Amino acid sequence: MKFDFIVIGAGSAGCAVAAGLAKARIGSVCVLEAGPTDAVPQVKIPFGLLHTMGSKRDWNFKSTSQSNANNRVFNVNRGYMVGGSSSINSMVWFRGRADDFDNWQQPGWRWNDVERDFIEIEKLIQPQQIPTPHPLSVAFAKSFLANSDAPPTPDRESAGLFDTNSRNGRRWSAADAFLRPAMRSHGLQIITGANVNRISFEEGRARHVELVDGRTLSARCGIVLSAGSIGSPSILMRSGIGPAAQLSELGISIKVDSPQVGQNLSDHPVIGVHHEGRNSGYGLVWNQSLQWALSPFQWLTQRNGRLTSNFVEAGAFFRVNPITDDDDRPECQVHFIPYMMGFKGKSITTGSGYFADVGVCRPVSRGSLTLSSSDPRVAPNIDLGVLKEEQDVQILIGGFRRLRELLDKAPMGDSRAPEVYPGAAVSSDDEITEHIRARSGTAYHPVGTLAMGEQGTPVTNTLQLRDVDGLWVADASVMPSITSANTNAPSMMIGHRAAKLILREVKY
Ligand SMILES: Cc1cc2nc3c(=O)[nH]c(=O)nc-3n(C[C@H](O)[C@H](O)[C@H](O)COP(=O)(O)OP(=O)(O)OC[C@H]3O[C@@H](n4cnc5c(N)ncnc54)[C@H](O)[C@@H]3O)c2cc1C
């Protein structure tokens, strides 16, 4: 099987880059996706994410034990299907701050360069609020300004209902926005169940893609790696591009010694607070059985109701440290979920209530990803580096306190419910720190494992792999540092922009 371009991974960025290449009509483009299709109701129905997380459409990775979080192992969920993590995520839509991109300090990636790409992808995504937000989310959205209908923004302290990549009450993933239109109009092809083992080379040029099942595909013009922050560095290392000493130990022959491959892993750490009470948020309780029973009909006939909820319906941004002359950026993001989340083991539980978490917008802790085996069926070691730096812990402590204040202040009326976990007894800095180490998670936003940058970084600012021809990376792994809010829109932007960069450079 021979194509002009092969894109590895049909996720947020992969769908965008593949569509951009196909649209240029310069040859055949094929996307290889390890997982199955996304053609199941639980992916299309926003509330279905409760079912897809942890299912066979999730890679279900685990982190290494995190020494600054009581040696806990964290779930590292990633979409394993067409659409990638945009088919499993909460659909919250944020570009990030302009200075997130400026601070990457990469020519071609400053805000002035990427703003146009965001505008172009948003024409296809049309971010919008969900049709029927829960009244509790509407109440939380008024935490800062009672009369504002605007979504919150990482540009300033604010609260609001989130914009989402949903349309007409259903998920609108990267596959909906980019992949399928390009399949219909521009002959883009996709092969599902195509789990890539490694890339192989001919005369210094990336030429072939070897699948785990033994098939090999070839690319005449180029190969684009869009397997995400976990998948892309893993494939590269299996292909012999990475830290030479580590790869040699695993018996992998070295193509390029690139010590930074897999380093610089960053994610947003979060800590939550649970509220439970009768007549509060969504939950598994008898007095909501009629609404639950009617909800599928509502979704099918009117595309509204509780099944259109993306869970994370509202949120906020705020500071915890005093504003200084050169820094007034919000340091924390809140996700508000008007749904009872369990806190005694299982996240789905009986009872009604609500949950909110607060995360660090720009964490300074860094982790890393290494291979544990040359066998592609063995998961890599994912060290999230959670809370490695004290600065992140301090911001979370301040953020946790301010989150409680916001929840107290929000005009929730009779639906207000008491905090049940961790509860009022956890109030001193030491107690909150203990809670953070015992219960924090991440927002499922790993980025940065193939950061673009100057000499020494794995990828150039035109997204080319250093010291190899015909190989590009286009996904969240190329971010030099994490953006201040959720990472799906920036990942799509990277894919969309990558197609333009590749078309500028490739010989065909
Ligand atoms: C549970 C969850 C909730 C989230 N919520 C939000 C949110 O509300 N808002 C937001 O902005 N962000 C959210 N995110 C993060 C966001 O979805 C990601 O940052 C974004 O999708 C990353 O895009 P990507 O293209 O880098 O990777 P992905 O979208 O993960 O795509 C990678 C693709 O490559 C495929 N792949 C991997 N390895 C191989 C291989 N060996 N062979 C072939 N194919 C392979 C994968 O199956 C996948 O389809 C969430 C993520 C998760 C998991």
Ligand as a Chemical Component Dictionary entry (heavy atoms), coordinates in Angstrom:
data_LIG
# 
_chem_comp.id                   LIG 
_chem_comp.type                 NON-POLYMER 
_chem_comp.pdbx_formal_charge   0 
_chem_comp.three_letter_code    LIG 
# 
loop_
_chem_comp_atom.comp_id 
_chem_comp_atom.atom_id 
_chem_comp_atom.alt_atom_id 
_chem_comp_atom.type_symbol 
_chem_comp_atom.charge 
_chem_comp_atom.model_Cartn_x 
_chem_comp_atom.model_Cartn_y 
_chem_comp_atom.model_Cartn_z 
_chem_comp_atom.pdbx_ordinal 
LIG C1  C1  C 0 -11.040 12.419 29.142 1  
LIG C2  C2  C 0 -10.495 13.649 28.480 2  
LIG C3  C3  C 0 -11.143 14.868 28.653 3  
LIG C4  C4  C 0 -10.628 16.009 28.039 4  
LIG N1  N1  N 0 -11.374 17.159 28.082 5  
LIG C5  C5  C 0 -10.982 18.214 27.316 6  
LIG C6  C6  C 0 -11.827 19.340 27.155 7  
LIG O1  O1  O 0 -12.963 19.377 27.658 8  
LIG N2  N2  N 0 -11.383 20.382 26.397 9  
LIG C7  C7  C 0 -10.140 20.380 25.819 10 
LIG O2  O2  O 0 -9.768  21.376 25.188 11 
LIG N3  N3  N 0 -9.312  19.305 25.945 12 
LIG C8  C8  C 0 -9.729  18.214 26.629 13 
LIG N4  N4  N 0 -8.953  17.098 26.673 14 
LIG C9  C9  C 0 -7.638  17.148 26.011 15 
LIG C10 C10 C 0 -7.714  17.153 24.486 16 
LIG O3  O3  O 0 -8.721  16.280 24.045 17 
LIG C11 C11 C 0 -6.348  16.785 23.925 18 
LIG O4  O4  O 0 -5.401  17.747 24.345 19 
LIG C12 C12 C 0 -6.306  16.717 22.407 20 
LIG O5  O5  O 0 -7.325  15.906 21.911 21 
LIG C13 C13 C 0 -4.938  16.176 21.975 22 
LIG O6  O6  O 0 -4.926  16.037 20.577 23 
LIG P1  P1  P 0 -3.808  15.192 19.845 24 
LIG O7  O7  O 0 -4.086  15.282 18.397 25 
LIG O8  O8  O 0 -2.486  15.592 20.352 26 
LIG O9  O9  O 0 -4.010  13.679 20.364 27 
LIG P2  P2  P 0 -5.268  12.732 20.263 28 
LIG O10 O10 O 0 -6.497  13.490 19.965 29 
LIG O11 O11 O 0 -5.250  11.902 21.503 30 
LIG O12 O12 O 0 -4.986  11.841 18.988 31 
LIG C14 C14 C 0 -4.029  10.841 18.900 32 
LIG C15 C15 C 0 -4.569  9.763  17.989 33 
LIG O13 O13 O 0 -3.501  8.902  17.607 34 
LIG C16 C16 C 0 -3.919  7.562  17.736 35 
LIG N5  N5  N 0 -2.732  6.753  17.983 36 
LIG C17 C17 C 0 -1.957  6.753  19.094 37 
LIG N6  N6  N 0 -0.974  5.850  18.966 38 
LIG C18 C18 C 0 -1.136  5.266  17.749 39 
LIG C19 C19 C 0 -0.451  4.238  17.060 40 
LIG N7  N7  N 0 0.598   3.603  17.593 41 
LIG N8  N8  N 0 -0.882  3.882  15.824 42 
LIG C20 C20 C 0 -1.951  4.509  15.247 43 
LIG N9  N9  N 0 -2.665  5.462  15.885 44 
LIG C21 C21 C 0 -2.251  5.853  17.117 45 
LIG C22 C22 C 0 -4.881  7.588  18.910 46 
LIG O14 O14 O 0 -5.707  6.450  18.949 47 
LIG C23 C23 C 0 -5.623  8.880  18.659 48 
LIG O15 O15 O 0 -6.704  8.705  17.785 49 
LIG C24 C24 C 0 -9.428  15.937 27.277 50 
LIG C25 C25 C 0 -8.790  14.721 27.101 51 
LIG C26 C26 C 0 -9.321  13.573 27.676 52 
LIG C27 C27 C 0 -8.630  12.259 27.442 53 
# 
loop_
_chem_comp_bond.comp_id 
_chem_comp_bond.atom_id_1 
_chem_comp_bond.atom_id_2 
_chem_comp_bond.value_order 
_chem_comp_bond.pdbx_ordinal 
LIG C1  C2  SING 1  
LIG C2  C3  SING 2  
LIG C2  C26 DOUB 3  
LIG C3  C4  DOUB 4  
LIG C4  N1  SING 5  
LIG C4  C24 SING 6  
LIG N1  C5  DOUB 7  
LIG C5  C6  SING 8  
LIG C5  C8  SING 9  
LIG C6  O1  DOUB 10 
LIG C6  N2  SING 11 
LIG N2  C7  SING 12 
LIG C7  O2  DOUB 13 
LIG C7  N3  SING 14 
LIG N3  C8  DOUB 15 
LIG C8  N4  SING 16 
LIG N4  C9  SING 17 
LIG N4  C24 SING 18 
LIG C9  C10 SING 19 
LIG C10 O3  SING 20 
LIG C10 C11 SING 21 
LIG C11 O4  SING 22 
LIG C11 C12 SING 23 
LIG C12 O5  SING 24 
LIG C12 C13 SING 25 
LIG C13 O6  SING 26 
LIG O6  P1  SING 27 
LIG P1  O7  DOUB 28 
LIG P1  O8  SING 29 
LIG P1  O9  SING 30 
LIG O9  P2  SING 31 
LIG P2  O10 DOUB 32 
LIG P2  O11 SING 33 
LIG P2  O12 SING 34 
LIG O12 C14 SING 35 
LIG C14 C15 SING 36 
LIG C15 O13 SING 37 
LIG C15 C23 SING 38 
LIG O13 C16 SING 39 
LIG C16 N5  SING 40 
LIG C16 C22 SING 41 
LIG N5  C17 SING 42 
LIG N5  C21 SING 43 
LIG C17 N6  DOUB 44 
LIG N6  C18 SING 45 
LIG C18 C19 SING 46 
LIG C18 C21 DOUB 47 
LIG C19 N7  SING 48 
LIG C19 N8  DOUB 49 
LIG N8  C20 SING 50 
LIG C20 N9  DOUB 51 
LIG N9  C21 SING 52 
LIG C22 O14 SING 53 
LIG C22 C23 SING 54 
LIG C23 O15 SING 55 
LIG C24 C25 DOUB 56 
LIG C25 C26 SING 57 
LIG C26 C27 SING 58 
# 
